[in-house]
Amino acid sequence: MSKMDIENFVEAPGREEKVKAVRKKIDELGIDYLYLQFVSVTGKIMGKGIPADHWESVAKKGFQLVYGATVNLFTNRAGDYLGYGPESAELVGIPEPETFMQLPWDKRIGRFYCTLFRNREEKEDAGSFLTADCRGNLRRLHESFTKKHNGLKLRMGTEPEMMWLKFDENGKPKDGFSKPYCYHIDQFESLRPVYMKVMEYSRAMGLDMIQGDHEDAPGQLELNWMFDDVLRNADRLTTYRQICAQVAREFGIFACFMSKPFMGVSANGCHHNMSLWRGGNDELVTVGNDAKKLPGMPDNFMYVKGGENTFMPDGDDPQMPQKAGLEAIGGIVQHIGALTAIGCSTVNSYRRLWDTGFWAPVFADWGFQNRTTGLRVSAPGRFEYRSVDSMVNPYLMGSTILAAADDGIDNKLDPGAPEERNIYEAMEAGKQVKKLPMSLGEALEALAKDKVVQSGMPGEMYRLYHEYKYDEWARFMSSVTDWDNETYMECLP
């Protein structure tokens, strides 16, 4: 009888040594408590906490939690739990020793990312990988993609914009902390205590911070770190959000990742810069930490370096990617309608597309350094996917981009000629350009018709995402807003 996935995971070669190394770190750093984290279908950080005394036990047996935690344990419009009912079994979360990291804001606490499994006692697929685990899915899909395409791996860099807001007299987030002046150093300086604390915590947790600036919305900052393997980058974006929430608590302000909190100014985007590589090696980047006394396991400080970038030009055109890169781009262009349901995942996301004049991507075209298109080659060797905002689940985005790229490579999809004109001028000249979905409902319809993108949401993941997001869309469509009242209350005598 073959072993369960959970048994193979817990008994994997080298894991026992890693578990012992974590114990050594726990004792060395004086850790008293552990967060066991996973990520829900909407990108929320979920999990449990345990005293550090029980590390070895939980490393072997894991912890149990209701299946519905993968869908935030929220209810739908009818009051029923989304995804899983109360009669469902409990998942098992197994912490990954290599992800152990001390929290810099309370050094008594360490955190792990976990892989999720079906319960060992279930009648069907007992102990198998839980497909409601978006993070675990990304790892397995990436491994499958790499094996299929002769070692090709996805590297990703993200550009997370977010706003630092003040609270009003009722304790509600309201105005931006700074003025909406893009790249303005004085406004950047006004948030210096905040971003310096974010930088301090980020570097302590393995984020190799490379640049930052004040964007063109109230209180809006963008702080970037070095690109890396798609899974590690998604972990770092999740960690970054956790850091921002903590820093906001310390300063008595609000860390806002909502896509479009204000009309008339830019939204919070989260462009994904991608490239496909062969080869390369992990290198330790200590980002200012003592290499002999890292506040966590070394894997948190690893970045992949070197190798062959298939998006790097190899012909006479200094901008045009190689064949494999172009075909991957072709897959993303082909499936961008369905991908929009993942990258623009909320009702509010589409305010970003409707508020014209702020460079938000509206058209399914691509170009070089062309911000009027939804996709662009932002620099030699990387491709910027722009139809994504700060509410994105980066694990689902990575998985579905892999699915679209896989289809592009398999079927040698041609993205067409890059558009170098302003897209609006090109359309006036007669170019036929497909528009992106302009509402969550429209995007979910595109996703429902696209089996390729759905393949990046295997097992139960697509069902759960569709159920959650369709309920969100239905809630919006069944709500009376201030706009409704202002527009229609006195429309007839």
N, C-alpha and C positions, 0 to 999 in steps of 0.2 A: 504493500500500500504506500503510495507516494505521500510525502510530507506536505502539510499545509504551507501556504505562503508565509503565514506568521511564524511557523517553526523554522523555515528556511531563513527568514529575516533575522530572527533572534539568534540562530545558530550559525550565522554567516562567518566565514573565516576572518579572523582578526577582530571581531566585535568584542569578544571577551577582554582582550587587551585594551580596547578603547574604553570599555566600561570601567576598568581598573584605573585607567589614566584620568577619567573624569573624577573618580573618587579622590585621587591625588590632588586634582585641581580644586575640588570642593574644600578639602582640608587646608590646602595652601592658601586659598583666598578667603577662608572663613565664611563660606556659604551656609546659610541656615535653612533656606527655603527655595523651592524649585517651581517654575512655571512650565507646564507641559502644554505646548501650543500647537494648534493646527489652524487652517484657514477655511472659512466657510465659502459657499458658492458665490457670495457677494464680496468676498475679500476681508470680512471681519476676522479678527483674531480671537479664537475660541480656545477652550481647554480647561485644565484643572491646576491646582497648586498642591504640593506635598512638602512635608519636612524633608530636608536633605538626608536625614538618617535612613530613609527608605529608598534611596537611589538604586541600590542593587536589585531590590525586589521589583520595583517598577520597571527597571531596565529589562527584566526577564519576563514578567507577567503583563506589563502594561497597565493602563487604567481603563475603566469602562465609562461610557457616557452615552446618552440616548442618541440614536441615529439623527434625530431632528436637529441636533446641534450643528450639523453640517449645513442646515438651512436656517440658522440663527434661532431656532426654536420659536419662530414667529407663526402667527395664525393668518389664514386668508380672510377674505371678506365675509365668509360664512361662519367664521370663528373656529374652523378646523385647522389643525396643525399642518403647515406646508410640508410636503415631501413625505413625511412619515407620521403615522398615528401613534398614540400612546401604547398601542399593543405591539409595536415593533421591538425587535431585539436591540441590544446595546452594542455599539461598536467597541473595538479595542484599539487604543492608541499606544504605539510603542515609540518611546523617545529615541532619537538618533544621537548617539554620544558625540559624534563629530560636530554637532551644532551647538554644543554647550557654550554658553556665554554669560559672563557676569553682567548684571545691569549696573551701569555706571552711576545712576542716580540713587540706588540703594544697593550697596555692595554686599549686602547679606543675601541677595537674591540672584539666582541663576536661571537661565531659560534654555529650553530645548525646542526645536521643531520636531514634530512626530509624524510617523507614517500610520495610516489608519487601516484597520482590517475588519472583516466581518467576525462576529463572535465565534469562538472555538466550538460552541455547542449548537450552532445552528444546523438545521436539517439539510439546507442546501448551501453549497459553496462555503462550508464551514472554514473559518480561518483564512479565507482568500482576501486579496487586496480589495479594499472598499473603493468602488468607483465614484462614490460621493466625495472622495478626497482629491480635490483639484491639484494639490501639490504633488501627491503621489502619482497622479495621472501624468502630470508634466514630466516627471522623472522617467516613467516607463515609456511614454510616447517618444521622448527625446532619444532614449536608448534604442528603441525600435527604428527610428528614423536614421540614426547613425549607422546601425548595422545594415540597413537596407541600402544606404547611399555611400557605402565604402568609406566610412569614417567621417562623413560630413556632420559637423556640429554647429548649432545655432548659438551665436553670441549676441547679447542684447545690452543696450544702454538706454536708460529711461530719463526723461526730463520732467520731473514732478513739480508742477506749479501748484502753489497753495497760498491761501491768504491768512494773515494774522489779523483778527478782528477784536474790537473792543466789545464790552457788554453794555447794554442799556440799563436804565434804572430798574427794569424788571428781571434782570439777569439773563436776557436773551442776546445772542450774538447780533451785532448790528453793523457799525461802520468799521472800515479798515483802519488799522493803526497808523498807516502812513498815507501820503497822497499818491494818486495814480500817475506817477511820472516814471516812464520806462528808462532803465539804465541810469537813473539819477542817483549819484553817490550820496547826496545829502539825505535822501529818503532811505537809501540802504543803511546809512549811518544811524538813522533814527531807530532802526531795528537791530542795531549792532549787538546789544546784550542778548537778544533772542537768538540771532543766527550764530553767534559765537558759542552759545551753550549747545545749540543743535550740532555745531561742528565738533565740539568737545565730546559729546556723547556718541556721535556718529563714528568718529575716528577710534574711540575706545571699543566700538563694536564692529570694527573691521571695514568700515566704509572709507574707501580711498577718495576723499573729497577733492575735486579738481577745480571747480569754479562755481561762482554764484553771482546773482544780480537781482536788482529790484525790477520787477516787470511792470506792465502798464495798467494795473488795476490797484485799487486801494489795499494797502498792506500785503501786496503780492510779491512773494519771493520765489526764486528758483535756485536750488542748490543741487549740484550734480556730483556724482561719483563715477569712477572709472567703470567702463563696460566690462562684462564678464560672461561666463557661461549663463545661459538663460535661466536656469533654476536658481543659481546663487544670486543673480541680479534680482529675481522676483523676491527672494528672501530678504535682500537688502532694502528693496522698496517697502516691504511690509515692516521691516525693522525701523526704517526712516519714519514711517507714519506713527509708529509706536513712540519713537523719540519725540516727534513734534507734539503729540498729545501730552506727553509728560512735561515738556518745556512750557507749553501753554499753561498747565496747572501751576507751575512754579512762578510764572509771571502774571498770573491772574488775567490772561487773555485767552482767545479761542483760536485753535488751529482748524481752519476750514478747508476741507478737501471737496466740498460741493462744487460741481462743475461750473455753475453760473449763478452765484449768489446775487450779482448786480447786473442789470442790463445797462448798455451804453458804455461798458468797459470790457476789456478782454476777460475771457473765461479761464478756468484752471485746466489747462491741457496737460497731457502726459505723453508726449511723443515717444515712440519706441524706435530706436535706431538699431537696425539688425544687420547681421552679416553671417555668412556661412563659411566655416573654416574646416580645413583638414590639418591634423597634427596640432602641435603646440604642447606646452607643459605648464603645470601649475607651479607658480612661484609664490613664496611667502612675501607679503607686503605688510610690514608691521605698522604702517601709518602712525609712527610716533610712539608706539608702545615698545617696551623693553622686550626684545626677542626671547630673552630667557625667562621672562615673567609675564607672558601674555595673559590677559584677563579672560581667557577662554581657550577652547581647543584650536589648534593651528589652522584647521580647515576654514574657519571663519575669516582668516586673513590671507587666503589663497586667491590668486587671480591667474587666469590662464593667459599665457604669453606665447607669441610666436606662432608658427604654422603658416599655411597657405590660405589666404583670403580669396574666396571665389568671387567676391564682389569687386575685387580690385581690377581695374582695367588691364587688359593684356594686348590691346591693339593700338591703332594710331589715335583713337579718340581718348583723351585723358580723363573722360568722365564715364564712358560706357562700361558697365560691368561685364565680366566674362559670361560665357554661355550659361553655366549653371546658375549664376546669380540672376541673369536676365529671366531664365525660366522660372525661378522662384518668385521674382517680381511679377511675372505673368500670372502665376497662380494667385497672388494676392490681389492683383487687378481684377482677375476673373471672379473672385469670391468676396470682393470688398463689401457688397451689400449685406451679406450674412455676417461678415466680420464686424460690421458696424454695430450689430446687436451686442457684441462683446465689448468693444472699445468704447461705445457710447451707451452705457448700460442702464441709464435712468431716464425717467421722464424729463428731468431737468437738463440732461445732456444736450437735448435738442434745442434748448434756448441758445446754446452756443452756436449752433448752425444757422439759426434764424436771425441772430443779431449781426447783421451784415457790417462789413468794414473793419473786422478785427482779425482777418487772416485765418479764420476757422475754415477747415476743409469741407467743401460742399460737393465737389465734383470728383468722380471716379476716374481720374486721369493721373499721369505721372510726368515728372520732368526733372531737370537739373536745377538745383537751387531755386526752385519755383514754388513759392509759398501760396500761390493761388490754386495749386493742384492738391489733391488729397494725399498724394504720395510723391516723394522726391528723393533723388540722390543728393543728400545734404553735403557730402564730401566724398572724395575718392575712397571706395572701399566700404561704404555703408549706405544703407537705404532707410530713409525716415518714413515710418508709418504714422500719419498725422491724425487719422480718424479715431483718436483715443483720448480720453480725458482722465482727470485725477480720481474719478470714482472706479476706475478699472480694477478688475481682479487680474493681476499680472500673470498668474498661473494659467488661467483660462485663455488669456490673450496669447501667451507663449504657445500653448497647446494648439490653438486654432490657427495661428500663424504657421506653425509646423505643418498642420494638415493642408493648408492652402499651398505652401511651398512644395510639399511632397507631390501634390497634384500637378503643380506647374512643371516640376522636373520630370515626373512620369509621362506626362502628355506633351512635353516640349511646348508649353504655352507661350505665345509671343505677346508681350505687353504692348506692342505697337511702338511707334516712334515717340520719343520723349517730347513733351510740349514745352517749348522754350518761350512762347509768348505768354502774356497775361491771359489767363483762361477766358476772361470775360471778353477781351478783344478777339480772341480766337473764335469764340462763339458768334460774335457779331460778324466775323468774316465768313461764317457758315459752317464751322465745325460742329458736328453732332457729338455732344458729351453727355454721358449718363450721370444723373444726379445720385448722390447718396440718399439712403432713406432719411426722411426728415421728421420722423417721430419714432418713439420706441415701438409703437404698434406696427408700423411699417417695417422696421428693422427685424422684429420678431417674426413677421411673415416671411421675410427674405431668408432668415435662418431656418424656418420650418421647411423651406423648399430646398435647402442646400445640404445634401448628405455628406459632402466632403468636409465642410466645416463642422457638421455634427460629429464626424469621426474623431475630431479633436476633443470631443466631450463624450467619452466612451461609457458603456454600461448605463448606469442610472443618471449620469451627470446631465445629459441633455434634458431628460424628463424633469429633473429637479430645477434646472435653470429656467426652462420654459414655464413651469408651473409658478415659480416665484415671480418671474418678471411679467408674465401675463397677468397675474393677480395685481401686481403693482400698476400696470397699465389700466386695468379695469377699475382699480380704486380711483385713479386720476380721472378717468372718463365718467365715473359716477359721482364726482365731487362738484359742488357749486363753488366757484372761486370768487374772489373780490372782483375780478374782471367781469364775470357774468353779471353780478349785481350792478356794477357801475354802468354796464353797457345796456342791459335789458330791463332793469327794474321799472323804469318809467318810459318804456318804449312806446306804449299806447295809452291814450286817455281812458 
